[in-house]
């Protein structure tokens, strides 16, 4: 597997990239790579579309269906906690995707925190505004929808729904 840092350009990935140097893309690629390994571990056929101009990272072929999944991975400087939040910028609400998988990367290790069907995520999430200061003192970079990991569906349930048997 390619070392994701070897494809890092040091520039923003696109106009919506939050960090000026695009460093967040490395965490995204790490999350996608770890999810691909999990799909293989569960013997699920898939197509990785993260490198294409698609609103999702994977098409998973399970139980006669094609399920589109977008992996949301955030780099953290501390170990992830179930009370932390996954977030998606609101401009992505219109994207044609069926489900989201949320992950964190800390010290190069990916931890999957949960998943949600798109519809359920947007029904449950709290909308925050660009420039809003969070309880933890962070300033929001863009208007986003946020949901605590503890309110998401555990990863085991995703594998049960996708796998036969």
VENTAFEN-V294984 format. One line per field, one symbol per residue. phi: phi as a letter, one per 40 degrees, with the letter a starting at -180 (. if undefined). psi: psi as a letter, one per 20 degrees, with the letter a starting at -180 (. if undefined). burial: b if it has 9 or more other ideal C-beta (glycine too) atoms within 8 Angstrom, else e. A space follows every 10 residues. Layout:
BEGIN
phi: ???
psi: ???
burial: ???
END
This chain:
BEGIN
phi: .cccccbccg bdcacccccd cgdccccdcc cccccdcccc dcfbcabcbc cbcbcababb bafgbbbcbb cbbbcbcbcc bcccbcabcc ccdcccacab bbabbbfgbc bcbiaacddc dccccccbcd gcccdcgccc cacabbacdc cccccdcccc ccccg
psi: qpohiijpij rqgahipgph jjhhhggghg ggghgghggg hjlpqrppjh irmqjrhqop opljqopppp popppqirpq qiirqqqpph iihiqnqhqq pprqppkipp ppharqqggh ghhhqppqqp ipprhjjqpp hrprpqpqhh irpqhhhghh hhqq.
burial: eeebeeebee ebeeeebeee ebbbbbbbbb bbbbbbebbe ebebebebbb eeeeebbbbb bbeeeebbbb bbbbbbeeeb eeebebbbbb ebeeeebebb bbbbbbeeeb bbbbbbebee bbeebebbee eeebeeeeeb ebbbbbbbbe ebeebebbbe ebbee
END
